[in-house]
Amino acid sequence: QDNLSNMVCAFWTDLWDNQNGENGHIYKYHDTTNHRFIVEWYQIHHYSGTPNPPETFQIIFKDPAYHPTPTGDGEILIQYASIDSIRQEYTTVGLENGDQTIGIQYKGKNSINQSSSGLENGRAILFTTKIPTVLSVSDKNQVVKDYKLSQNYPNPFNPSTKIDFSIPSKAKIELEIFNVLGQKVKTLVSKALPSGNYSAVWNGTDNAGNLVGSGVYFYRLKSGDFAETKKMVFLK
């Protein structure tokens, strides 16, 4: 233990905001519109050693009252704008609790966990208790000519179901779940994807991670002018 409780490590190493007269900055900003608190390290140098390029990264703390999770814990997003590929090897990234008995390590000094991908420019790491959507690619060599949304399987289902879909060219797509009132329950996919065949898994939870009630739900694939909706049944 190091007597530093509730630590959030975005880039744990010796940094200095005034190295050889080159001033970096540490900014703090309360984003009241989006209910976030942001801390940014901008152009901060290492205390010593070479190479010694400036590092730029930020931590975003999300207010759980507006960004809910299943456990009520707030999400923490770390974003890396510009980091040195050599010096990042000597950093530690992770979290620990108040009495330093529980921690989550994304990477350690000179080591990368098997479940992580290390650090690089443009990378973001989200610490959350939300269950992620499983998105897989199938039939990589098959040429896709049209959009297609398949019937989920199994249907009815409990506890999870698979939804297959195809897109003919790279495009921003949205795969969303709605209840019988037309209210959006879950966003499964919202991103640009290349042409291909995909599968997404829904585990019966809403965007806050709460298990939904039994009943009829609709899932919709939308991309540009294309939109298709199908029905499914969730049983408890």
Steps between C-alpha positions, in 0.01 A plus 500: 500500500611857427244696707341644184134403532235497224771540239421533130816444293481619142876524446681418824860609466706803603370799302590866538310801370816714464784306342793710373278806484242325282172552682224246481156549650254306712142608435187427703152555358150432633285427196158575647321451168613138459538432875871420494815615679812509282867511597749543215878476497610708200856490364642365828862376492665222696710597802811344350628260239501486121312520279297764681212604275193676641202281590134602462214301651187549710271331751124551482286422806134447411225588746313171569178693556501582127716214369352202691663162542356175648694548825455875534873560460618782279676426173858617449626567147871547426598644161850520352559774243879491469729260688848370430508136390824433693433683827149358531655159559613621845156618614223338703130545421222395735277571800489407868247539780518705820678248722723376217372142522334484156647620174461472124820516296481563126877494461802507726859620465661297221196271486166482320211284620377241253158667491640845411665650194745742657500874432518696176394834358124528460423212737231526768446275802161485671465364853135401545277235656275485193495167319641551148325399179671207329557578131662238280583476130413190295560386142782749440553384142135521396403795280202689646278667240206624707398597850346213692352463848433141607255368755661472842584155635381356728157660506337507752816522709647506847760612600647620169441499126710553187415746222672457162522785250688587182614829347617535136749785549667695776238705680386633836241255630270491801353183646251589773237331720157652565207402723136480387455871585771593251743603775865421437622241748850417381753609240690188395715654227556861400816532292645489150565146378657367178307280262432158647282263699467565871341355811398694812384346826231653723490379859162651590634812673430868434758776451539532878576129533167412661317183398186583300159346560355208308315583182523602137788714379601634160851534360585738218797521266546848352764633263443804281174448310480134599298390802349165594325388818422153636318369806626274780376370834692504828393247765606494865 
